């Protein structure tokens, strides 16, 4: 059982966590590159923040969000009328439709390690041949065993907490950030390293572009997005 914040706190995280920088960057790319009248799918969409922001700038696009958390989907449906939100496990959900843009931001690490490659294969199948996907996630340093995984998970969580507090986060966001650290150490969430996941991206997609948004220092851990072509 994953220890997720309530929807209101989840929304506030984008204002204080380093993750907000990455989300802004994802928005800019979709706003720039999505074709006129295109279809956008957000898997593990949470409370709908990203699709809501995109719709403000690109009302010509149609949007679908999928998440298994009923509270998040109820919140998203109320906040963002005109967007289709579906309650379903994104790893199991299927459709015959294909999309111009497929997004998964901060979602891949909520899937167990053995499900992540299968999920990326699904993303590739859901894309039109002319489309693109963006998979954005926090990554931990490379590790060789479970003890090392716990240590590098704690390292990422600590740095995230420090950055969030320096941004003036309120107490509920700080508590949520501490919860992320706990989830990573205890393997409630399944963050991976760039060295483990990048080869899977390269095997699954014909074109892979990587971009890091935090921290600015030359670290292996941090927030990255992969822009992917089928």
SEVEXVEX-86577 format. One record per residue: residue in three letters; z, y, x of N, C-alpha, C, CB in turn; residue number from 1. Coordinates in steps of 0.02 Angstrom, whole numbers, padded with zeros to 5 digits. Atoms other than C-alpha are relative to their C-alpha. Glycine has a CB too. Example, Ala and Ser with C-alpha at 12.3 -4.5 7.8 and 13.67 -1.06 7.14 Angstrom:
SEVEXVEX-86577
  res    n_zz    n_yy    n_xx   ca_zz   ca_yy   ca_xx    c_zz    c_yy    c_xx   cb_zz   cb_yy   cb_xx    n
  ALA   00000  -00059   00045   00390  -00225   00615   00000   00060   00045   00062   00001  -00050    1
  SER  -00003  -00059  -00042   00357  -00053   00684   00037   00055  -00039  -00071   00023   00020    2
//
This chain:
SEVEXVEX-86577
  res    n_zz    n_yy    n_xx   ca_zz   ca_yy   ca_xx    c_zz    c_yy    c_xx   cb_zz   cb_yy   cb_xx    n
  UNK   00000  -00060   00042   00000   00000   00000   00000   00062   00044   00062   00000  -00048    1
  UNK   00006  -00058  -00042  -00055   00164   00077   00044   00057  -00026  -00073   00023   00005    2
  UNK  -00046  -00054   00016   00065   00310   00082  -00039   00066  -00004   00057   00005   00052    3
  UNK   00043  -00058   00008  -00045   00449   00011   00038   00058  -00031  -00061  -00017  -00043    4
  UNK  -00033  -00057   00032   00008   00627  -00034  -00025   00010  -00071  -00013   00065   00042    5
  UNK   00025  -00018   00066  -00005   00693  -00211  -00060   00046   00008   00055   00033  -00043    6
  UNK   00064  -00036  -00005  -00169   00781  -00251   00009   00072   00022  -00035  -00002  -00067    7
  UNK  -00010  -00070  -00018  -00100   00958  -00238   00014   00009   00075   00057   00031  -00041    8
  UNK  -00015  -00003  -00071  -00031   00926  -00064  -00062  -00018   00041   00059  -00048   00018    9
  UNK   00062   00020  -00034  -00191   00838  -00012  -00047   00060   00005  -00035  -00057  -00039   10
  UNK   00042  -00059  -00001  -00287   00996  -00059   00024   00051   00052  -00003   00033  -00070   11
  UNK  -00027  -00050  -00047  -00171   01106   00045  -00008  -00021   00072   00073   00012  -00015   12
  UNK   00007   00024  -00069  -00192   00996   00199  -00060   00031   00034  -00006  -00076   00001   13
  UNK   00060  -00028  -00031  -00365   01068   00226   00011   00070   00028  -00057   00002  -00052   14
  UNK  -00014  -00068  -00023  -00289   01240   00253   00039   00001   00065   00038   00038  -00052   15
  UNK  -00047  -00001  -00057  -00167   01189   00390  -00014  -00053   00053   00069  -00008  -00026   16
  UNK   00014   00052  -00049  -00221   01028   00473  -00063   00015   00038  -00006  -00069  -00034   17
  UNK   00063  -00008  -00037  -00354   01027   00610  -00060  -00028  -00039   00004  -00035   00067   18
  UNK   00052   00032   00040  -00452   00920   00487  -00042   00052  -00039   00030  -00050  -00049   19
  UNK   00036  -00051   00038  -00499   01079   00391  -00060   00027   00039   00046   00056  -00017   20
  UNK   00055  -00024  -00042  -00610   01133   00538  -00060  -00046  -00009   00020   00005   00074   21
  UNK   00053   00049   00007  -00710   00973   00524  -00031   00003  -00070   00027  -00071   00013   22
  UNK   00027  -00004   00068  -00727   00988   00335  -00045   00060  -00009   00058   00003  -00051   23
  UNK   00044  -00059   00003  -00798   01163   00353  -00067  -00014   00033   00034   00061   00035   24
  UNK   00062   00016  -00035  -00925   01096   00476  -00044  -00047  -00041   00016  -00031   00069   25
  UNK   00038   00046   00043  -00976   00954   00360  -00034   00039  -00056   00047  -00054  -00029   26
  UNK   00029  -00040   00055  -01001   01078   00218  -00061   00038   00023   00052   00050  -00027   27
  UNK   00056  -00040  -00024  -01114   01188   00323  -00062  -00042   00011   00019   00035   00065   28
  UNK   00058   00044  -00012  -01225   01042   00373  -00032  -00021  -00065   00022  -00062   00040   29
  UNK   00028   00022   00065  -01245   00979   00194  -00034   00059  -00035   00056  -00029  -00045   30
  UNK   00030  -00059   00033  -01277   01155   00127  -00068   00016   00032   00047   00060   00006   31
  UNK   00062  -00015  -00036  -01412   01180   00261  -00054  -00053  -00010   00015   00008   00073   32
  UNK   00049   00053  -00008  -01496   01010   00261  -00015  -00041  -00062   00023  -00046   00052   33
  UNK   00014   00040   00061  -01483   00932   00087  -00062   00027  -00034   00061   00002  -00048   34
  UNK   00061  -00024   00032  -01652   00939   00000   00014   00031  -00069  -00050  -00058  -00007   35
  UNK  -00007  -00032   00065  -01673   01047  -00155  -00001  -00053  -00055  -00056   00053  -00012   36
  UNK  -00004   00048   00054  -01621   00948  -00308   00023  -00069   00021  -00065  -00005  -00033   37
  UNK  -00020   00066  -00027  -01551   00808  -00200   00063  -00028  -00032   00009   00005   00073   38
  UNK  -00059   00036   00025  -01417   00681  -00241   00048  -00012   00057  -00020  -00067  -00034   39
  UNK  -00052   00006  -00051  -01253   00678  -00145   00054  -00047  -00024   00030   00070   00018   40
  UNK  -00053   00048   00016  -01129   00534  -00144   00056   00008   00050  -00028  -00073   00001   41
  UNK  -00059  -00004  -00043  -00952   00550  -00076   00044  -00061  -00013   00041   00066  -00013   42
  UNK  -00040   00061   00006  -00864   00384  -00046   00070   00012   00028  -00034  -00059   00036   43
  UNK  -00070  -00016  -00014  -00673   00387  -00041   00009   00076  -00002   00022  -00029   00070   44
  UNK   00005  -00073   00007  -00687   00564  -00107   00067   00035  -00009  -00043   00016  -00059   45
  UNK  -00065  -00033   00010  -00500   00593  -00134   00000   00042  -00063   00019   00043   00060   46
  UNK  -00003  -00042   00060  -00464   00735  -00256  -00060   00046  -00009   00063   00041   00002   47
  UNK   00063  -00035   00014  -00642   00802  -00245  -00010   00066   00035  -00005   00010  -00071   48
  UNK   00004  -00066  -00033  -00615   00949  -00127  -00070   00013   00028   00052   00004   00056   49
  UNK   00063  -00011  -00034  -00775   00927  -00027  -00057   00011  -00050  -00017  -00058   00045   50
  UNK   00054  -00008   00049  -00891   00904  -00176   00008   00065  -00039  -00001  -00059  -00048   51
  UNK  -00012  -00063   00035  -00810   01051  -00264  -00024   00060   00041   00073   00009  -00016   52
  UNK   00022  -00055  -00043  -00842   01164  -00115  -00076   00001   00007   00033  -00007   00070   53
  UNK   00073   00003  -00006  -01021   01103  -00096  -00034   00026  -00063  -00022  -00071   00015   54
  UNK   00032  -00022   00063  -01059   01135  -00279  -00001   00076  -00007   00037  -00031  -00060   55
  UNK  -00001  -00074   00003  -01009   01318  -00259  -00062   00030   00033   00063   00027   00032   56
  UNK   00056  -00026  -00039  -01151   01341  -00134  -00068  -00031  -00018   00013  -00010   00074   57
  UNK   00063   00036   00014  -01279   01212  -00191   00003  -00030  -00070  -00013  -00055   00052   58
  UNK  -00004   00023   00070  -01276   01202  -00381  -00063  -00039  -00019   00010   00059  -00047   59
  UNK   00061   00039   00014  -01452   01126  -00373   00010  -00074   00012  -00058   00026   00042   60
  UNK  -00012   00070  -00017  -01380   00964  -00305   00039  -00035  -00055   00038  -00005   00066   61
  UNK  -00043   00041   00044  -01307   00823  -00410   00049  -00039   00044  -00043  -00048  -00045   62
  UNK  -00054   00027  -00041  -01143   00750  -00350   00034  -00059  -00035   00051   00054   00017   63
  UNK  -00039   00057   00025  -01053   00583  -00370   00056  -00013   00051  -00045  -00065  -00010   64
  UNK  -00056   00016  -00043  -00880   00546  -00300   00033  -00065  -00022   00052   00056   00000   65
  UNK  -00030   00065   00016  -00798   00374  -00290   00066  -00006   00039  -00047  -00059   00019   66
  UNK  -00065   00012  -00032  -00614   00338  -00255   00041  -00045  -00045   00038   00068   00014   67
  UNK  -00039   00047   00040  -00493   00203  -00310   00065   00028  -00027   00015  -00062   00041   68
  UNK  -00064  -00030   00021  -00344   00321  -00334  -00011   00038  -00066   00028   00047   00054   69
  UNK   00011  -00031   00065  -00338   00364  -00519   00027   00071  -00004   00034  -00042  -00054   70
  UNK  -00027  -00068   00001  -00228   00517  -00490  -00049   00049   00031   00068   00002   00037   71
  UNK   00048  -00044  -00033  -00355   00590  -00370  -00061   00013  -00044  -00022  -00030   00067   72
  UNK   00060  -00008   00041  -00501   00558  -00487   00015   00042  -00063  -00028  -00068  -00020   73
  UNK  -00019  -00041   00058  -00408   00632  -00637   00004   00074   00020   00067  -00023  -00028   74
  UNK  -00005  -00068  -00027  -00368   00786  -00533  -00069   00030   00012   00041   00001   00065   75
  UNK   00067  -00023  -00017  -00548   00800  -00472  -00041   00015  -00063  -00037  -00051   00043   76
  UNK   00038  -00009   00062  -00621   00781  -00647   00019   00064  -00035   00010  -00060  -00046   77
  UNK  -00023  -00062   00032  -00514   00923  -00714  -00021   00061   00040   00076  -00001  -00008   78
  UNK   00015  -00058  -00043  -00543   01038  -00565  -00074   00013   00009   00031  -00011   00068   79
  UNK   00070  -00007  -00017  -00728   01006  -00544  -00045  -00028  -00056  -00015  -00034   00066   80
  UNK   00044   00023   00054  -00817   00987  -00712  -00073   00005   00022   00012   00042  -00064   81
  UNK   00071   00001  -00019  -01000   00945  -00695  -00015  -00047   00057  -00022   00069   00018   82
  UNK   00009   00050  -00053  -00971   00822  -00552   00022  -00068  -00028   00041   00019   00064   83
  UNK  -00017   00067   00023  -00971   00636  -00589   00049  -00033   00049  -00064  -00044  -00008   84
  UNK  -00050   00034  -00041  -00813   00551  -00524   00013  -00069  -00030   00067   00042   00003   85
  UNK  -00006   00069   00020  -00789   00363  -00530   00062  -00030   00032  -00063  -00041   00020   86
  UNK  -00058   00036  -00027  -00627   00264  -00512  -00023  -00070   00020   00058  -00004  -00053   87
  UNK   00020   00065  -00026  -00672   00117  -00401   00016  -00005   00074  -00076  -00013  -00013   88
  UNK  -00008   00013  -00072  -00639   00039  -00232  -00068   00011   00033   00027  -00073   00014   89
  UNK   00065  -00018  -00029  -00778   00119  -00129  -00029  -00056   00043   00007   00063   00042   90
  UNK   00024   00056  -00041  -00788  -00035  -00017  -00033  -00054  -00044   00057  -00030   00040   91
  UNK   00026   00051   00045  -00828  -00143  -00170  -00052   00028  -00049   00056  -00031  -00039   92
  UNK   00044  -00031   00049  -00923  -00019  -00279  -00073  -00007   00021   00017   00074  -00009   93
  UNK   00072   00008  -00015  -01111  -00049  -00293  -00042   00035  -00053  -00018  -00075   00002   94
  UNK   00048  -00032   00045  -01260   00038  -00370  -00070  -00014   00027   00014   00076  -00005   95
  UNK   00070   00006  -00020  -01449   00020  -00367  -00028   00067   00022  -00041  -00029  -00056   96
  UNK   00024  -00067  -00018  -01465   00208  -00340   00002   00009   00075   00043   00053  -00035   97
  UNK  -00003  -00023  -00069  -01504   00284  -00172   00007   00076   00001  -00063  -00022   00040   98
  UNK  -00020  -00070  -00003  -01449   00456  -00114  -00031   00035   00060   00076   00006   00002   99
  UNK   00024  -00041  -00055  -01512   00597  -00007   00053   00011   00053  -00025   00067  -00026  100
  UNK  -00057  -00011  -00045  -01340   00623   00069   00056  -00047  -00021   00023   00075  -00001  101
  UNK  -00060   00040   00012  -01195   00500   00083   00054   00025   00047  -00014  -00077   00010  102
  UNK  -00056  -00028  -00038  -01027   00567   00141   00060  -00047  -00003   00019   00069  -00026  103
  UNK  -00065   00032  -00001  -00865   00485   00193   00042   00038   00051  -00004  -00077   00017  104
  UNK  -00040  -00043  -00044  -00739   00608   00264   00073  -00019  -00005  -00011   00076  -00018  105
  UNK  -00070   00021   00000  -00568   00546   00315   00012  -00062  -00041   00043   00056  -00025  106
  UNK  -00007   00060   00042  -00601   00384   00223  -00004  -00065   00037  -00051   00002  -00052  107
  UNK   00012   00063  -00034  -00657   00253   00347   00064  -00033   00024  -00047   00010   00059  108
  UNK  -00062   00029  -00026  -00482   00232   00420   00047  -00026  -00054   00035   00052   00043  109
  UNK  -00040   00030   00054  -00414   00186   00249  -00024  -00072  -00015  -00006   00042  -00064  110
  UNK   00025   00069   00008  -00516   00025   00258   00025  -00043   00058  -00077  -00002  -00004  111
  UNK  -00021   00047  -00053  -00450  -00125   00354  -00055  -00008   00052   00019  -00068  -00031  112
  UNK   00049   00003  -00054  -00535  -00148   00522  -00058  -00047  -00016   00034  -00022   00064  113
  UNK   00052   00049   00012  -00630  -00302   00464  -00049   00022  -00055   00030  -00066  -00018  114
  UNK   00044  -00025   00052  -00706  -00203   00319  -00043   00059   00021   00040   00018  -00060  115
  UNK   00033  -00063  -00017  -00767  -00052   00415  -00074  -00008   00015   00034   00031   00060  116
  UNK   00071   00010  -00015  -00931  -00122   00481  -00040  -00015  -00064  -00010  -00057   00050  117
  UNK   00034   00015   00063  -00977  -00192   00310  -00008   00063  -00042   00039  -00053  -00040  118
  UNK   00005  -00063   00037  -00940  -00022   00233  -00056   00043   00028   00067   00038   00003  119
  UNK   00054  -00040  -00031  -01056   00065   00358  -00068  -00029  -00017   00009   00003   00076  120
  UNK   00063   00031   00022  -01193  -00060   00315  -00016   00020  -00071   00004  -00076   00007  121
  UNK   00011  -00022   00069  -01169  -00013   00133  -00025   00072  -00002   00064  -00007  -00041  122
  UNK   00023  -00070  -00004  -01187   00172   00175  -00074   00003   00017   00041   00039   00052  123
  UNK   00071   00001  -00020  -01353   00134   00261  -00044  -00022  -00058  -00010  -00047   00059  124
  UNK   00040   00024   00056  -01415   00039   00107  -00005   00053  -00055   00029  -00064  -00029  125
  UNK  -00002  -00049   00053  -01367   00182  -00009  -00042   00062   00015   00071   00021  -00014  126
  UNK   00039  -00059  -00020  -01472   00309   00088  -00074  -00009  -00014   00011   00014   00074  127
  UNK   00073  -00002   00001  -01650   00355   00048  -00026   00001   00072  -00026   00062  -00040  128
  UNK   00027   00002  -00068  -01765   00333   00198  -00002   00069   00032  -00070  -00030  -00002  129
  UNK   00001  -00069  -00026  -01772   00523   00215   00069   00032   00002  -00046   00042  -00043  130
  UNK  -00067  -00029   00006  -01585   00546   00191   00041  -00001   00063   00037  -00035  -00054  131
  UNK  -00047   00004  -00056  -01435   00564   00304   00070  -00011  -00026  -00004   00065   00043  132
  UNK  -00071   00011   00016  -01252   00515   00305   00042   00038   00050   00018  -00076   00000  133
  UNK  -00051  -00027  -00046  -01100   00599   00379   00063  -00040  -00009   00012   00077  -00013  134
  UNK  -00064   00035  -00001  -00951   00492   00424   00046   00039   00047  -00009  -00075   00024  135
  UNK  -00046  -00041  -00038  -00806   00600   00482   00069  -00031  -00003   00001   00074  -00026  136
  UNK  -00065   00034  -00002  -00639   00532   00539   00040   00023   00062  -00010  -00077   00001  137
  UNK  -00040  -00008  -00061  -00493   00557   00660  -00003  -00065   00040   00073   00019  -00017  138
  UNK   00003   00059  -00044  -00502   00439   00810   00058   00001   00049  -00067  -00002   00038  139
  UNK  -00052   00007  -00050  -00368   00374   00926  -00031  -00019   00067   00053  -00054  -00022  140
  UNK   00023   00022  -00065  -00383   00338   01112  -00015  -00075  -00001   00052   00016   00055  141
  UNK   00015   00071  -00007  -00453   00170   01166   00065  -00040   00013  -00051  -00012   00057  142
  UNK  -00059   00042  -00008  -00327   00027   01161  -00023  -00073   00009   00048   00006  -00061  143
  UNK   00018   00070  -00014  -00326  -00156   01216   00041  -00050  -00040   00009  -00014   00074  144
  UNK  -00043   00047   00036  -00186  -00231   01114   00041   00039  -00052   00046  -00039   00048  145
  UNK  -00036  -00031   00055  -00069  -00197   00970   00052   00050   00024   00034  -00053  -00043  146
  UNK  -00049  -00048  -00027   00066  -00114   01076  -00034   00065   00019   00037  -00030   00061  147
  UNK   00037  -00060  -00019  -00062   00007   01147  -00025   00037  -00062  -00060  -00017   00046  148
  UNK   00023  -00033   00062  -00132   00040   00973   00055   00042  -00032  -00024  -00053  -00050  149
  UNK  -00056  -00037   00028   00040   00093   00912   00012   00064   00040   00063  -00043  -00002  150
  UNK  -00014  -00058  -00043   00063   00210   01060  -00053   00054  -00008   00004  -00021   00073  151
  UNK   00052  -00051   00007  -00106   00296   01043  -00002   00028  -00071  -00069  -00029   00020  152
  UNK  -00007  -00025   00068  -00081   00308   00855   00055   00052  -00005   00015  -00057  -00048  153
  UNK  -00055  -00049  -00002   00085   00396   00886  -00021   00064   00035   00062  -00030   00034  154
  UNK   00024  -00058  -00037   00000   00511   01010  -00043   00045  -00044  -00040  -00021   00062  155
  UNK   00041  -00040   00046  -00132   00567   00886   00043   00033  -00054  -00055  -00043  -00032  156
  UNK  -00042  -00027   00053  -00001   00589   00750   00043   00058   00024   00045  -00054  -00027  157
  UNK  -00041  -00054  -00028   00109   00696   00862  -00042   00062   00010   00032  -00022   00067  158
  UNK   00043  -00059  -00013  -00034   00810   00915  -00022   00031  -00066  -00061  -00020   00042  159
  UNK   00019  -00025   00066  -00088   00826   00733   00058   00040  -00031  -00021  -00057  -00047  160
  UNK  -00059  -00032   00028   00089   00871   00681   00012   00068   00034   00061  -00045   00007  161
  UNK  -00010  -00062  -00037   00106   01003   00817  -00051   00053  -00021  -00005  -00012   00076  162
  UNK   00052  -00047   00019  -00061   01083   00773   00010   00026  -00071  -00069  -00032   00006  163
  UNK  -00010  -00019   00070  -00020   01083   00587   00059   00048  -00007   00012  -00062  -00043  164
  UNK  -00058  -00045   00002   00150   01164   00614  -00017   00068   00030   00059  -00031   00038  165
  UNK   00020  -00064  -00030   00074   01297   00728  -00044   00040  -00047  -00037  -00013   00066  166
  UNK   00041  -00035   00049  -00045   01339   00586   00040   00027  -00059  -00055  -00046  -00025  167
  UNK  -00043  -00028   00052   00105   01385   00478   00005  -00041  -00063  -00024   00067  -00019  168
  UNK  -00001   00044   00059   00103   01235   00362   00066   00002  -00036  -00016  -00071   00021  169
  UNK  -00062   00004   00038   00230   01231   00220   00031  -00070   00006  -00013   00016  -00074  170
  UNK  -00038   00062  -00011   00360   01093   00213  -00035  -00061  -00029   00069   00006  -00031  171
  UNK   00031   00060   00030   00263   00978   00095  -00059  -00025   00042  -00023   00015  -00071  172
  UNK   00056   00021  -00043   00112   00977   00212   00028  -00030   00065  -00046   00060   00015  173
  UNK  -00031   00028  -00060   00225   00947   00363   00024  -00071  -00014   00059   00044   00024  174
  UNK  -00023   00067   00018   00304   00799   00274  -00059  -00048  -00006   00039   00002  -00067  175
  UNK   00060   00042   00006   00131   00731   00233  -00028  -00018   00068  -00053   00035  -00042  176
  UNK   00026   00012  -00067   00078   00749   00415   00044  -00050   00037  -00004   00066   00040  177
  UNK  -00046   00050  -00029   00233   00653   00472  -00017  -00069  -00029   00074   00019  -00014  178
  UNK   00018   00063   00032   00182   00519   00347  -00062  -00031   00030  -00011   00010  -00073  179
  UNK   00060   00026  -00032   00012   00504   00431   00018  -00034   00066  -00051   00057   00013  180
  UNK  -00023   00030  -00063   00097   00472   00599   00031  -00069  -00014   00051   00046   00035  181
  UNK  -00033   00063   00018   00203   00337   00518  -00052  -00052  -00020   00051   00010  -00057  182
  UNK   00052   00047   00022   00051   00258   00434  -00039  -00029   00058  -00047   00034  -00049  183
  UNK   00040   00024  -00056  -00043   00248   00597   00038  -00049   00044  -00023   00059   00042  184
  UNK  -00040   00043  -00042   00097   00171   00697   00011  -00068  -00034   00068   00032   00017  185
  UNK  -00017   00062   00036   00138   00042   00563  -00061  -00036  -00028   00047   00017  -00057  186
  UNK   00063   00030   00022  -00046   00000   00529  -00007  -00001  -00076  -00005  -00071   00027  187
  UNK   00015  -00011   00071  -00043   00064   00352  -00069   00031  -00006   00055   00048  -00033  188
  UNK   00068  -00024  -00007  -00199   00159   00402  -00030  -00033   00062  -00003   00079   00005  189
  UNK   00035   00042  -00049  -00331   00088   00519  -00047   00043   00043  -00040  -00055  -00035  190
  UNK   00041  -00042  -00044  -00390   00222   00640  -00022  -00041   00060   00039   00063   00022  191
  UNK   00030   00036  -00056  -00502   00161   00779  -00017   00049   00055  -00062  -00040  -00023  192
  UNK   00021  -00042  -00056  -00567   00226   00944  -00076   00011  -00003   00020  -00031   00068  193
  UNK   00071  -00013  -00004  -00737   00303   00977  -00036  -00059   00034  -00013   00065   00039  194
  UNK   00032   00054  -00037  -00775   00162   01101  -00009  -00063  -00043   00040  -00017   00062  195
  UNK   00007   00058   00043  -00747   00031   00967  -00050   00011  -00057   00068  -00019  -00029  196
  UNK   00041  -00011   00059  -00841   00115   00824  -00070   00025   00015   00034   00048  -00046  197
  UNK   00067  -00028  -00012  -00987   00207   00904  -00053  -00054   00007   00002   00043   00062  198
  UNK   00052   00053  -00003  -01079   00044   00948  -00019  -00027  -00069   00024  -00057   00043  199
  UNK   00016   00023   00068  -01068  -00006   00764  -00045   00050  -00035   00065  -00011  -00042  200
  UNK   00046  -00051   00026  -01145   00160   00711  -00070  -00010   00028   00026   00071   00016  201
  UNK   00065   00004  -00034  -01284   00135   00838  -00037  -00063  -00020   00009   00002   00075  202
  UNK   00031   00062   00024  -01317  -00043   00777  -00025   00006  -00071   00049  -00058   00006  203
  UNK   00013  -00002   00071  -01321   00007   00594  -00051   00053  -00019   00064   00013  -00037  204
  UNK   00044  -00057   00017  -01420   00171   00596  -00050   00012   00055   00042   00063  -00013  205
  UNK   00053  -00012  -00049  -01581   00222   00681   00013   00061   00043  -00067   00008  -00035  206
  UNK  -00015  -00061  -00039  -01516   00391   00737   00073   00018  -00010  -00046   00059  -00022  207
  UNK  -00072  -00014   00002  -01337   00437   00779   00014   00063   00042   00042  -00061   00027  208
  UNK  -00022  -00061  -00035  -01273   00611   00823   00076   00006  -00008  -00036   00063  -00028  209
  UNK  -00073  -00005   00001  -01090   00637   00869   00021   00072   00014   00033  -00048   00052  210
  UNK  -00027  -00068  -00011  -00993   00800   00857   00076  -00001  -00007  -00032   00051  -00050  211
  UNK  -00073  -00004   00001  -00810   00834   00896   00020   00071  -00019   00030  -00020   00069  212
  UNK  -00022  -00067   00021  -00718   00978   00812   00072   00017   00022  -00005   00006  -00074  213
  UNK  -00069  -00011  -00021  -00537   00955   00871   00024  -00060   00041   00047   00013  -00061  214
  UNK  -00016  -00065  -00030  -00457   00973   00994  -00057   00022   00045   00065  -00004   00040  215
  UNK   00054  -00025  -00042  -00565   01084   01103   00004  -00029   00070   00003   00077   00004  216
  UNK  -00007   00030  -00066  -00495   01001   01259  -00040  -00065   00004   00075  -00014   00015  217
  UNK   00038   00061  -00011  -00588   00854   01335   00045  -00062  -00008  -00033   00000   00071  218
  UNK  -00041   00059   00015  -00493   00713   01250  -00043  -00052  -00035   00061   00019  -00045  219
  UNK   00034   00053   00038  -00549   00546   01181   00023   00002  -00073   00014  -00070   00031  220
  UNK  -00025  -00003   00069  -00437   00561   01027  -00022   00066  -00032   00078  -00005  -00001  221
  UNK   00015  -00062   00035  -00473   00691   00894  -00044  -00011  -00061  -00034   00049   00047  222
  UNK   00042   00001   00060  -00582   00734   00744  -00073   00002   00020   00017   00059  -00046  223
  UNK   00072   00006  -00014  -00764   00681   00755  -00038  -00012  -00065  -00014  -00057   00051  224
  UNK   00044   00022   00053  -00910   00667   00638  -00063  -00030   00032  -00018   00058  -00048  225
  UNK   00063   00030  -00018  -01064   00559   00653  -00051   00016  -00054   00007  -00077   00010  226
  UNK   00057  -00014   00045  -01227   00619   00575  -00050  -00056   00010  -00032   00071   00013  227
  UNK   00034   00064  -00005  -01329   00464   00537  -00064  -00001  -00042   00046  -00056  -00022  228
  UNK   00064   00010   00036  -01509   00424   00487  -00011  -00076  -00009  -00060   00033   00038  229
  UNK   00009   00072   00013  -01556   00256   00407  -00055  -00030   00044  -00017  -00011  -00074  230
//
